[in-house]
Structures are given as structure tokens and as C-alpha cells.
């Protein structure tokens, strides 16, 4: 981001008039005050976008994903279906709402939504898997079958994206009509249906529904069963110990009535909650205090006992969506102004800066599961989120835009087509690296993926700036 400002400044762009400095499609730029249309304004919008990224990370990780997990448990969904629907929606919600804000709320789409999703897809498959390899704290063994499944659907999604946005005839831009947007949404529905039958399909063609793919010897099975039984007994004992008596439940009710519950609920907003913590925790508490106050007073924390029931986590889900929509709207607004000030094309903004920021929830969730040794889940989350982003993250906003505005969605494709080609190249490169490493995630694999992403960023800036 700072590199883009430096690039524009060194070229003497800020010495020119705003009309001379702005991109050729300046008619898409909003009206700005004189202080905004300057190097100072660009820095202000950089800081605002960064703060919104932090807000998205907090609302998605602490509220939205938690509500989605409880909804999945309440509906008794399998892990495959929950991952393909609710959990994918949780980690990919920012991309969906940026696309919605760009294609539905904006008067004229600026290709920021599709640029964000393409850039996010590249970020997910390179940086998130690289972070998984670097921060897992151990070498992770991967099963090739989930990778083959997810990569196949991802490649199919890319082909559908190219088909829907590819320009007709001599046009320099593409148009996505109602039929094409419906095809994208239906393809996602088919993906969910496939995932619901994934275990059966895998057992039929691979001979086992186990994720590891390796047969477990009988003696090892007995040991595992014995361990599981021991754990079950321990769980029963612990749950019995942890059961509350009627007197404790009554005390709980009295606690709520007297207001002590509210005091405990607001404890994270008190300085005492971090008084004994390190400097980094205290800095984060101060930095994120406005965010935490806004969310704490408007979004029920469904991890709290008072809000853990259906009404609580449903309200948490709805209010999280409202906040993600608001933050994504302002993210698009600030990114648009920043792009206009420095003369940065809107698609490039989506491919790099906005894409990286909106991928924060994906990165957090993948690193967390990787640290617990679940490498396959971490990689599947990164690739599976891309399927959601392309098919539903673009398909649904395109459909709503067609219905509400009564005309096809215009997509600037001059530079996006080359980026779509890069998607295929990156996917092939990642698979090749994993094959070479014998399906193991380690720091060396992470460094290779980091290098590929930085090469992509340089390519994107060089070709468009």
C-alpha cells in the first residue's frame, strides 16, 4: 500500500492537478474535499482501511464464526456440509460483502469486487498455506485426496468465472447477465450437494472414508478404541462434576438480576482485563477499544452463557452480518478514494490491498487448526473458501444487481483476464511444490509459497502501474 503511494509520489503525480493525476476512468471517482485529494488524504485512507481490516478480523473471528459453529451444531450438519456452507461463509464474508457493495450498492461497479475475489483467491492459496506451513510448529503430513477434490472444484470455478466475464466480440469489458449469474450460484449449490456426499464418494472410489487414507492395523485399532473409551469415561466424570445444582442455577439467575452478570460480560472492556498482560496485549486493547465497544454493545457474544441458546446465536449471526456489511461498504469507499488519489486502477486495488485485508479471517482459522495438527483442514479451508468466493461471492451479487438494476453487470476485463490465467498457474505451482515435498507442509514449502506471492504482487503492479 505504502509502495503504491511512494510510486505515485516519485513520479511527481501529486505535483499535477487531480484531473491529470487520476486514472483514465476518472468519471468513476467520487467528489472529494481538497484535503482528501492529497498525499495526506491518501495516508488517512490507508489508516482507515487498515482499521477496518482489524474490525473485520474481530467481528468474523470473535462473533460471526462462533455463531456459525453453533448454528451448524444446532442443525446437526456434517463437517463437510458445515465447512462448505456456514464456515466458508464465515471466513469469506468480507469478500462477499465487498462484492455486494461494489456490484449492488454502488451506482456503477468498478470491478473492485471481482478484483478482490481474484486477489483473495491468490492470497489464500499462497500466503495462507505458507503461513500454515510456517506457524504450525511442526511438519504436517497432507492427504492428496482432499487436495485433489478441492483443487478440481476450484479449477471448475475458475473456468465458470472466465466464461461469465469474458467479453463478447470486440468489447474491452465483459458483461454478466442474469443467466450467467444463476449458473454460478447453482454451481455452488452442486458443490454443497457433492460435499454432503463426500464421504460416500471417497469410500467408493478410494476404498476408505478415512482422511488419512491409510489402513489402521487391528492392534492399533484396539488401542485407539481403548483410548477413546477412557476419554469417554473421563468426559462423563468431568461433566458430572461440572453439572450445576438447582441452587447454582438459582444463584445464576440472581446474578443476572443483580447486574453482576453485566459487569462480567463487560469485563473485556475494562483495563483490569489486561493490567497483568504484556505490552502487546495492552497496545491491542487500546488500539481496538472503539471496535470492541461497538461490537460488545450491539452483537451478543454467543460464547457467553446468557446468549448460548438459539435466540442468542441467531441474533449474533444477524448482527455480525450487519456489521460486516457496514465495514465492507466503507472499505470499498475508502479504497475507491485511495485509488483515485494515487491513480491506482480499481482492479489492482482489489487484486492486492483489499484482497489481503479481507482474507484475514481465512488466515486466522487456517493457522489455528494447523497448530492442532490438522494440516488437511487448513489447506482445504484456504482452497474451499476460494470456491465459495468465486461461485457465491460473485454469483449472488451479480444476480441481485441484474434483478435490481435491470441490466447486466459490467466488468472491466482488460487486466482481470491475465489475473485469471495466473490463478491456474498458481494452482499448478502449489500442487507441484506439494508433490515435490512429498505432501508435507514445512517451513521450506512456506518460503516457496511466500516467494510466489511476492512475485505475483510485483507482476500485478508492474503490468498495471
N, C-alpha and C positions, 0 to 999 in steps of 0.2 A: 504494500500500500504506500509506504513512505517512498519506495523506489519509484512509483508512478509519479509522485509529486516532484521528486528530485529530477526525474527525466524531463517533465514538462518545464520545470524551472530553469534547468540548464539550457534548454532550447530557447529560452527567452520568452516563453509563452505568456508569462504574467506581465511582460512589458507591453504586450499587444492589447488591443481592445478586446472585450469579452467576445464580440462577434467574430473577430479574426482568430481568437484562440479556440473557440468551441469547435466541435466536430461538424462535419458537413450536414448532419441531420439536426441542426440546431433548433429546428422547429419543435423538436420533442423535449426541449429543455424548459423547465418551469421558470417563472419570473422570480428573480432573486434580488435581495437588497444589495447595496453597494458593498457592505462589509462581508457579505457571503461570497460574492464573486471575486475572491482574492485568495492569496496563499493562506492567510489566516482563516478564512472561511473553510478552505479545504481541510486544514488541520482540525478545525472544530468538528466537521462532519466525520473525519476519521475517528475521533474520540467517541462521538455519538454512536457510530456503527459498532465500535469495539464494546461499548457499554451494553448495547442491545444484544450483541453476541453473548455476553455474560448473562444477561437476563434470560435469553433463550435456553442457555445451559441449565440455569437454576430451575426454570419452570418445567422444562422437559424431564430433567433428572429427578428432582425432588417431588414433583407433583404429578405431571402427566403420565410418566412411565409407571409410577406407583399405582395410579388409578387404573391404568390399563392392565396391570398384572392382577389386580383384584377383580376386575371385570372378567378377565379370562378364567380365573378360578371360579367365580360365581356362575359362569355359563358352562363350566366343565369342558372347556375347549382343550384339545390335544396340543402338545407343544408345537407341532408343525403348523397347525391352523392359527394358533395364537401368534406364533412368530411371523407368519405370512400376513396377518391382518393387523391385530391390535398392537403388537410390539413393533412391527415395522412402521406403523403409523406414528407410534410414539417417538422413535428415533429420527424419523423422516418428516415429522410435522413441519419444521421450519421451511424445508424445500417446497412442500405442498402449499403452504400459505404465501410464500414469496411468489410462487407461480400463480396462485389465485389473485394476489394483489396486482400482479403485472398484467394478467390477461382479463380479469373480470372487473376489478375496481378502477384500474387506470383507464383514461379515455382512449388512449391508443397504446397497445402493447409495444414494449421496447426490446423484446427478446431477452429481457433480463431473467425471466422465469426459466426459459429453456436453457439459457446460458448457465444459470445457477445449477440446474439439474445435471447438465452435461459435466460441468466443472466439479460438482459434488460427486458424481459417479467416478471420475478420475481420482479425486481426493480420497474417496472411500477405499477404492481397490488398491491404491498405492500407500498413502500415508497411514490409514487406519490399520492395514495389515502390517505395515512397517512398525508402527507403534506397538502393535500386539507382539511382534517378534522381539522388540527392544525392551519392553517393560514387563513381559510375562515373568521374568525372573527364573526362567527355566527353558530348556529346549522342548518344544511342543511337537508331538507326532500328529500328523494330519491323515485323515482318511480321504482317499481320492474320490470316493463316490459322492459325498455331499458337494465337493468342489465341482465334479462333473455335472451334477444336477443343476446347481445354481448357475454355473457358467453357461450352460445350454439355454436356460431361461433368460439369462442376461443378454446373450447374443441374439436371441429371438426378439427381445425387447428393443435392442438397438436397431435391428432390421425394420421393425414396425415404425420406429421413430423416423428413420430415414424415409420410409415410404410415405409417412404422413406429412413431413415438412418439405420434401423435395419439390423444388419449383417446377411448374409446368411451362413448357415451351421456352421462350427467350426471357422469361421473368427472372429478375435477380433476387426475388424473395419467394418464399413458399406461403401457401395458404392451407390451413387446416379446417376442413368443413365438418359438419355435424356427423356425417357417416364415419369419417376417419377418426374423430374423437371417440365415437361409440366403440369402434373396433379396439382402440387402446384400452378402454375401460373393460370391455368384455374379455380381452386377453388377460387382464389382471384377475378377473373372476375365474377364468380357467386355471390360472396359476394357483389360486387358493384351493380350487377343487382338486388339483393334482397333489398339492401339499397335504390335503386331508387324507389322501390315499397313498402317501409316500411310503409308509412302512410296508404296505401290501405289495406295492410295485417293486420296492427294493428287495423284498423277500423272494418275489417271483423270479426276478432277473439276476439277482446276485446270490440267492440261496440263503440269505440271512438278513434279518432286520436289525442286527446289531450295528451300531455306528462304527465300532472298531473294525468290523469285517473279519475278525479272527475267531476261530472256534476255541471255546474255553474247555480245557480238559476236565474230566469228571471230578478228579480230586480237587481241582481248583474251584469247580462249581460248588462242591460240598463246603469248602472253606468259606466261599462267598456267602452261601446260604446261611451258614452258621453265624458269620459276622453280622449279616442282615438281621437274623433273629435276635442276636444280642443287642443290636442297636434298637430294634423294635421294643424289646423289653425295657431298655433304658429310657426310651421315649415315653413309654407308658408310665413308668415310675415317675419320671420328671413331670409329666403332665398331671399326674395325680397330686404330686407335691404342689404344683403351681395352681391347682384349682382353688377358686375363691369360695369362701363360705358365704352363706347368706348375709352374715354380719358384715363381711368385707364389701359385698355388693352394696349394702345399705350405707356403709361408710363412703363408698364411691359416689353414691347419689348425694349424700350430704356434702361431699367435697365439691361437686358441681354446683350445688345450690349456694354454698357459701362463697363461691367465687375463687376458691383456691385452684380449681382446675384451670380457670382462665389465666391465672398467674403462671402456672406451669406451662400452659400452651404458649404463652408469650415469652418464655424463658430464653429462646434463641435470640430475641431482640434486645436482651439485657447484656450489658457489658460484663456482668459476672459470669456469663456463659463462656467467655474466652479469656477471663482475667488470668487464669493459670496456664494458658496456652502460649505457644511461641509467637515470635514476631510476625511470621507469615499469616497465621490464623487471625491475629489481631488486625493486620492490614486488610485482609479479605473481609472481616466483619465490618470495618469502617467503609471500605470501598463499596461493598454490596448492600449496605444498610438500607438505602432507599428502595432497592429491589426487594429485599426481604420484607420490609414493612408493607409494601404494596401487595405482595403475594400473601403474606400472613393474614391480612385483614380482608382479603377478597376471595381466597381459594382455601377451602378446608383441607387440612392435612389428613389424608385418609390413613396415615400410619398411626394417628392418634386414636386412642380407644373410643373417644366420643364420636369420631367420624368414620369408623371402620365398617359400619354397616352399609347396605346398598344405597340408601339415600345419600350418605356421606361421600362414598367414592364416585357415585354418579355425578353429584354436584361438583366434585373435584375435577372430574373429566370434562364437564361442560365449561367450567370457568377457566380451566387450563387452555382449552381451545380458544376461548375468547381472548385470553392474554397473548397466546401465540399469534393469533390473527392481528392483534393490535401492534405487537412488536414487529412482525413481518411487514406490515404496512409501512411503518416508519423506516424500517430498514431499506425498503425499496425507495422511499422518498429521499433519504439521505444519500443512498448510493447513486441515485439519479443526479442529484445536485453535485455530488463529488465528481462524477463522470463529466458533467458539463463544464465544471470549473477547470479541470486539468486537460480537457479534450480527450478523455478516455472513452472509447466506444462502449456502449451499454453491454453488448455481448461479452466483451472482455471483462467487465466488472463482474458479470455473473459467473464466468468461467474460472475466475481466480478468487477475488476477495470475498464476495458474497457466498460462493460455494464453500470455501474453507470455514467461514463462520457458521453457516447453517449445518455443517457436518459435525459440530461439537457433540451433540447427543450420541451419534453413532460411535464416535471415538471413545467417549466415556464408557458406554456399555460394552464395547468390544474389549477394552483393556481390563475392565473389571472381571469379565468371565475368563479372559486369558490368564489372569493371575491365579484363578482357581483351577487351572489346568485344562480348561475346555477350549482348546485351540480350534476345533471344528466349528463350534458355535460362534466364536469370534469372527472367523473368516466368513461363515455363512451370513452373519449379521451384516458384514460390510458389503457383500455381493447381493444378498437378498434385498437390502434396502434400495439398491440401485434399480431392481426390478419394480419395486413399489414407486420409486421416484419417476421413472420413465412412463410406466403404464398408467398409474393412477395420478401421480403428481402432475403430469402434463395432460393426460386424457380427460380428467374430470374438470379442471379449469377451462380447457379448450371447449368441452361440451357446454358448460354453463355460459361461456362467452358467446358461443354460437346461438344458444337459445335466447339469452337476454338481449343481445345486441342485434340479432338477426342477420349477421354477416360472418364470413369465415375469419379466422384469426390469422393476421399477417405475421409471418416470422421471417426476420432477416437471416438469410442463409448463406450469404457470401463467405463468411468465415466459419459458420457453425458446421457446415458440411465437412470441412477439414478436421474439425474437432471430433465429429462423429467417427471419422476414419481413425483418429487417434484412439478412440475408445476401444476399437477392435485390436489395434496394435498393442495397447496397454494390457488388455486381457490376455492376449497370446504371450506377451512378455512375462506376465506374472505366472502363468501356468508353466512356462519354460523354466523360470527360476525355481519354482517349487519342485518340478521334476528333477532338475539338476541337483537340488539339495535333498533328494530322496524323500520328499514330502515331510520335511522338517522345518519348523519355524525357529530361527535362531538369530542372533544379532547380525550375522553376515547377510542373511536374507533381508533383514530390515534395512541395512545400509544400502543394499542394491535397489530396493524399492524407493528409499528416500532419494537416491540419485536419479532415478527415472522421473520422479515427480518434479524435481528442480529443473531437469532438462525440459520437461513439458511446460513449466512456467516460463522459462526463457524463450521457448518456441512461441508461446502464446503472445508474449509481449513483443517479441521481435517481428512477428507477422502482422500484428495489429497496431502497434505504436510506431 
